[in-house]
Amino acid sequence: MTKKNRPIIHLFLSIFLLYLCLAGSFADTVTNNPFSNNDKMRTENLMVSKNPINFSFNNNRLSQSLQDYSNDQNEKSLEQNHNKNKYLVKFNDLVDQQEIFTFLSTYEYRMIGYSTEKLFLITINDIDEFALSNSGIVESIEIDQTRQIQITPSDPYYNYQWALPALNMTKAWDVSTGSNSVYVAVIDSGIYRNHPDLVYSDIRNGWDYIFEEYCNWDSVGHGTNVTGIIGATTNNSIGISGMNWNVAIVPLRVVWSDGSIYISDVISAIYDAADLGCNVINLSLGSTSFVAAENSAIQYALSKGCIVVSAAGNDGTSSKFYPASYSGVLSVASVDSNLIHSYFSQYNDAIDVSAPGQDIFTTSSWLDDGYDYVYADGTSFSAPYVSGLAALSVATNPSITPAKFENLLKTTSIDLGQPGFDIYYGHGLINPAKLLYTLIQPSAPTGLMIHSVSDKSIVLSWNPIEEYDLYSYQLEYKNNTSTTWSYLSIPKTSTNYVISNLINGVKYDFRIKAKNTLGYWSPYSEIVQGSPLDNVAPPIPIGLKVTSVNDKQVTLGWTAVSAADLAGYNLEYKADSSETWLTHGPLGKVTATTITGLENGTSYSFRIS
């Protein structure tokens, strides 16, 4: 896209947004939702937050420093006026929007998420009286806590990134280098857009929850550190390599200049990231406090298909850390360059995996650190390695779910520490190459079985593979005593196939594998064995009849059976007054026989097989 085309696109977007507003206005008139304007404003902000920013590289760092200083002073002014008596209030589902709106008219409040969530940040001076008098309409009340970004100071200069070779990223990049259609929400301190290794990265408008505008700076530099690990411009002869060569970063700033974070802003950012359609959410922040409203936001994001990754914590204790320890969140511990658990990293049964987090060379905010790159320590920097891998996974397989990614992440990790899962390393060190190769390899077909056999042929069937990129099957067979397999290409829509021109009585081996649209083959199914005509009875003889009756004997005849391997017939008879069948035979390949020794005047029944 050239810059000349942008005004036209922006005009079209403006017209489209106006249409959405008008359509929403009509819908709101019908539903009479008093929060309709808030919902519309949120929709508009969300739509634009994912758009590329109209930004030019500013090489004048003094000018940028003055601008950031101005931002910092404005923020301090906001902080001084920030009322500490703020609570997250969730109204119960039975309370309608109009009742909530009327109730809030006497309070200072901010809506979080869409109005359907019924979650508000409210300034409450007397929380005890509020809780007592409103218990009938309020589901939960939680204080607007603060979170901390997870960083530990470290020496600034080294000459290489040990983490990428340790994770064998060159092999992983053989599978995927990422895609700009994958969105990663970095809920952090913002972004230093003038960084030479980020200025050409795909970093979208995002949102600043403190200034309530697009995200245009980094309050403490932490977000820039994290973003560089996920998506620093790679293969550009500048600086470092990111996990993704191509990815769309959505910076959502929730960190104040003094490093404090209000949980209400984090919750807002999680809801926004989910409703934006972000594929991955990185949360390199947290505390030891469980907050139900935050957990609800996390579960909402997971339900929308977001892969949520969080730092395990830097207290060096066994305490649970949140949001890392919420169900469904991938909690990432840190290891050093020797792949040993970092001394500062949390250890508990909520740890899922480990990733590099010590002496991590990454992008830095020059305005905060005085350098373009620094070495940093902390689980803050372990989490983005997993977020980066999650983005590569979505680029490889857009239909991957959070649950499937979590399962693959754990089963492909390299075991460290005690055998199996342990509280220090979780399931082990992440293994990007193995995970991505597993992801592109189709699942092995299951349920292969011999459905039926007949003369010189066998019918096989198997369970269908539901993967979106299935291309075809390859069915293979061979004589049990041979080492050479013959193969047949089977359409992806088939779940059974007839193999003909086999040799009757010979045992054959059968197996099947699948191929996807990328040309990768699955493992083979289990081998099944069978022979043509095995366990198959010849046709039932027909036309059995009595052709003559003489003294104490009966002659019977029937129509010959057409079967190449016919050995003969078996004729049975009994007196009608008896329950016992007697055998006459076995007979050869004949079509008539005489039974003797019968009793004159007795009625008999006859059958043949």
Buried (B, 14 or more C-beta within 10 A) or exposed (E): EEEEEEEEEEEEEEEEBEEBBEEBEEEBEEEEBBBBEBBBEBBBBBBBBBBBBEEEEEEEEEEBEEBBEEBBEEBEEEEEEBEEEBBBBBBEEEBEBEEBEEBBEEEEBBBBBBBEBBBBBBBBEEEEEBBEEBEEBBBBBBBBBBBBBBBBEBEBEBEEBBBBEBBBBEBBBEBBBBBBEBBBBBBBBBBBBBBBBBBEBBBBBBBBBBBEEBBBBBBBBBBBBBBBBBBBBBEEEBBBBBBBBBBBBBBBBBBBBEBBBBBBBBBBBBBBBBBBBBBBBBBBBBBEBEBEBBBBBBBBBBEBBBBBBBBBBBBBBEEBBBBBBBEBBBBBBBBBBEBBBBEBBBBBEBBBBBBBBBBBBBBBBBBBBEBBBBBBBBBBBBBBBBBBBBBBBBBBBEEBEBEBBBEBBBEBBBEBBEEEBBBBBBBBBBBBBBBBBBBBBBBBBEEBBBBBBEEBBBBBBBEBBEBEBBBBBBBBBBBEEEEEEEEEEBEBEEBEBEBEEBEBEEEBBBBBBBBBEEEBBBEBBEBBEBBBBBEBEBEEBEEBEEEEEEEEEBBBBBEEBEBEEBEEBBBBBBBEEEEEEEEBBEBEEEBEBEBEEBEEEEEBEBEBE
